[in-house]
Amino acid sequence: MTWSAALPLLILASSLVTGLVIFFLKEQSVLLRTVLNLSGAGVKLILVGILMWGVYQGQTFEARLPLLPNIELVLHADALSLLFVSLSTVLWFVTTVYAIGYLEHSPHRSRFFGFFSLCVTATVGIALAGNLITFLIFYELLTLATYPLLMHRGTADSRRAGRIYLTYTLAGGALLLVGVVWLKALAGPLDFTATGILAGRTDLNPDTLRWIFLLLIAGFGVKAALVPLHGWLPISMAAPAPVSALLHAVAVVKAGAFGITRVVYDVFGVEFAASLGVLMPLTIAASITIVYGSVRALSQDKLKPRLAYSTISQVSYIILGTTIVGPVATIGGIVHLVHQGLMKITLFFCAGNLAETLGIHRVSEMNGVGRRLPKTMAAFTVAALGMIGVPPVAGFISKWYLGAGALDANMPWILVILAVSSALNAAYFLPILYRAWFMPATGAWQERLERGRFETHWMLLMPPLVTAALALLYGLFANMDGSPLAWARLIAEREYLR
Amino acid sequence: MATVDMPRLILLLVLILPWLMLSLTAVTRCTPWLRHCLVVAPDVGLVLALLPGAGQLEFSGLLLGSHFGVDDLNRLFLLVTALAWLAASVLAASYLGTAARPRRFLTCFLLAMGGNFALVLSQDAVSFFTGFAVMSLAAYGLVNDRGDSASSYAGRVYIVLAITGEVLLFAALIGLVHEAGQIRFPLDFDAAPPDWAIACAVLGFGVKAGMLPLHMSIPLSYGAAPLAAGVALAGAMLNAGLLGWLRWLPLGSVEASTWGLLFAGAGLLGAAWGVVQGVRQSSPTALLGYSSISQVGLMMLFIGAGFIAPDQWSLFLPLLGYFVLHHACAKTALFCASSGHLPAVGPRWVWWAVFSLPGLALIGVPLSTGYLAKAGLSQVVTSPGVGLASLAPWLMLATAGTALLMARWFYLVVRARPPAAPLAPAPWVALALAVLVAVGPLLATLLGVPVPGVQGGLSTAG
């Protein structure tokens, strides 16, 4: 096996093997588990770095394993997959640190970290998948790996969350399977192609293709929490904070959004999809989701559900960017994949810190918390402002490209959606900041951790600081080489404009 | 940055000093030493404004490619911004000693200052918008610093309007840049940008500039903010809205009589409304807020004229510049004097006489800066091709209104008689600024010393 085929497999193995070994560790072997976790995440980080360097140099990395007659498991590194791989790898590392701190004294840690690693393996598999079949396999694996994580606490709430999650995602997976099999039967091999597998296939019935598009989008739309398929997401808030963080930032909802991006660009081809007339309904669905999520977020007093509805809204920005024809909007959608991930994971880390350090779960308990947890709340502030789209935080860059792309495509009404969404984001985030920084402390907080050198456990504090700093820097230095924006431009250039 | 020469180095310093201070604030305690360092950035800003010629700085990796520099238009805004932040910093250094939440105030103060300098010096629309957003949002912390019910109400009104403004400006930014095809200033428009984009820019910056009917937060926030913050709001941040209009709107390139008449109409309305509401105030700083609304109304007449007669815009712009300079200096001085404290030396009436100077200048008594500024204004409205000559009598009325306002302000300040505070810096800052307003620009013009950015205008006005 050549190096270019081995590297994608090694990247998968770095978390898969770690996960499998951790399952067999005793609960008490904290040190060994920590070392395994961190070295797995670290090795993956290095391997992905090598991969990025290679792709940047123009090398191609591809692994093909025969699976069934006529069906291959393909792992392929293109610019788009790299963006998603690097996002999940970096955030996995950070979240692992966070999770170690978060679960320091809780039971079943081997089970947790085992599935946690499997979850990342599945996400990376989705990112590297080179055809629709491979994508589907890892997509289903992701469903199965996240289910035990959601139910980790074992309370009635979390069991209910797990049940609902499984119902939604398995139904979505079934639709997806039907769509993929149908398409495979019609069109043959489904290797992702930059301009779309189906583009230019005049031999296929357009109506059939529209049905297949609907099936695929419905399948991915469940995980991407596209209204009305979003019901599972707010309920899944019963999961521990690191799980929510990973779920909302890279793993599950992103996998759905990423799937939609793949279907539109690499299966149908954006221009072909537009000519079929299937993009406009999706644009409208994304717009409705953006506004609906924000409106529902307004009325949530519990912090995590408020963030969950915010995710529903923000992930649809990616879908919006995907469905607007034109390179500028494409850049906006793709770069938001990274930007939303960084900002949302920060918010969930901070929510976890509030809960773990002071027992705060509701917005109304946050009065004056800025004085007790200044660094946590500073990170929260940066991420929240980014969600609103305030420059120079990264969210602004996404919105800029989405708005400019909408005008390029002669769809100025999208600007109204973006403006309304910004205003609504402000309406549900700014009151939180106001309470934290400008109201006197009124709540009786339970100090749950021993006060050390920092405002909370350092493993809980560092991750949100790092991700918030990245969200800020990626916006402030958006035009720099190597920034997510630069990658997104490269993707738009290499993949879709030839 | 190939070579570092003096003006470019100073430019860089003005841009980054507030952020350096901010990072210091994050890692150290709010020591007296740090507080007194506040004045450094505005000082450097003043130097930059007065330095002839200034380099440009390009940071290609920053945002979407940022350019900063001093040109004829922003030199004057830099001057007033630096003056106002200097006054504000002197007051803040003293206020921070007694503030309940000094670190929060200092953070917001530095963020607003940094954003303000960045937007004034920016040479592209995205950097401008970024500076503007940072300044606007951080200023909330200044408005609601006291946290009592009045300031939290003022803060609420302020933030709702500020966010509305930001959202409108975002749409305007996308629309205008799409039409211009570039983010670099000046935005060159071959054809008129869409009306919705102009409307968004007018309203978005109108929030900051105090344009009717988006003016509500101005008097409330001036009244609620601590004096140090109020000075910055009134003397510096208000002008950011004006500069935004001048930078973003297609002035001088596209004829848009409808926008011109709308601007002039809203301006006149603001000029009148500011007086009517202002005389009813019992807080001298809130009154100054209404005075600003009224004066911005007058400044909007310049812009209206520019929309109607784009070929004469190059003539109007320096006259507007002089008006801005005059108003900002006078308003900053009045704000500092609003504390009612007097220096503890000499007879009181002397001080009161000195403190009335900026008010007299605002009214436009002969030999004052206001006289020249208003002469410029009547020249603009009566110039052929603008067709606003019928407004001339209304300008007289506006002058009478300003006189009424200033009389009321004077009465309120004298009546307040605050307890003696022998070390309070406010009266001394007010004194310095009053003298500057009274004699500075005028003296400079009479002696033939060029006032930055306005020499062309003054020769026409005088």
Chai-1 contact restraints between the chains, C-beta under 6 A:
chainA,res_idxA,chainB,res_idxB,connection_type,confidence,min_distance_angstrom,max_distance_angstrom,comment,restraint_id
A,V390,B,A133,contact,1.0,0.0,6.0,A-B,restraint_1
A,P391,B,T130,contact,1.0,0.0,6.0,A-B,restraint_2
A,P391,B,A133,contact,1.0,0.0,6.0,A-B,restraint_3
A,P392,B,T130,contact,1.0,0.0,6.0,A-B,restraint_4
A,G403,B,I174,contact,1.0,0.0,6.0,A-B,restraint_5
A,A404,B,I174,contact,1.0,0.0,6.0,A-B,restraint_6
A,L407,B,H178,contact,1.0,0.0,6.0,A-B,restraint_7
A,L415,B,A171,contact,1.0,0.0,6.0,A-B,restraint_8
A,A419,B,V167,contact,1.0,0.0,6.0,A-B,restraint_9
A,A419,B,A171,contact,1.0,0.0,6.0,A-B,restraint_10
A,S422,B,V167,contact,1.0,0.0,6.0,A-B,restraint_11
A,A423,B,V167,contact,1.0,0.0,6.0,A-B,restraint_12
A,A426,B,I163,contact,1.0,0.0,6.0,A-B,restraint_13
A,F438,B,N144,contact,1.0,0.0,6.0,A-B,restraint_14
A,F477,B,G61,contact,1.0,0.0,6.0,A-B,restraint_15
A,A478,B,L63,contact,1.0,0.0,6.0,A-B,restraint_16
A,N479,B,G61,contact,1.0,0.0,6.0,A-B,restraint_17
A,N479,B,L64,contact,1.0,0.0,6.0,A-B,restraint_18
A,N479,B,G65,contact,1.0,0.0,6.0,A-B,restraint_19
A,M480,B,G61,contact,1.0,0.0,6.0,A-B,restraint_20
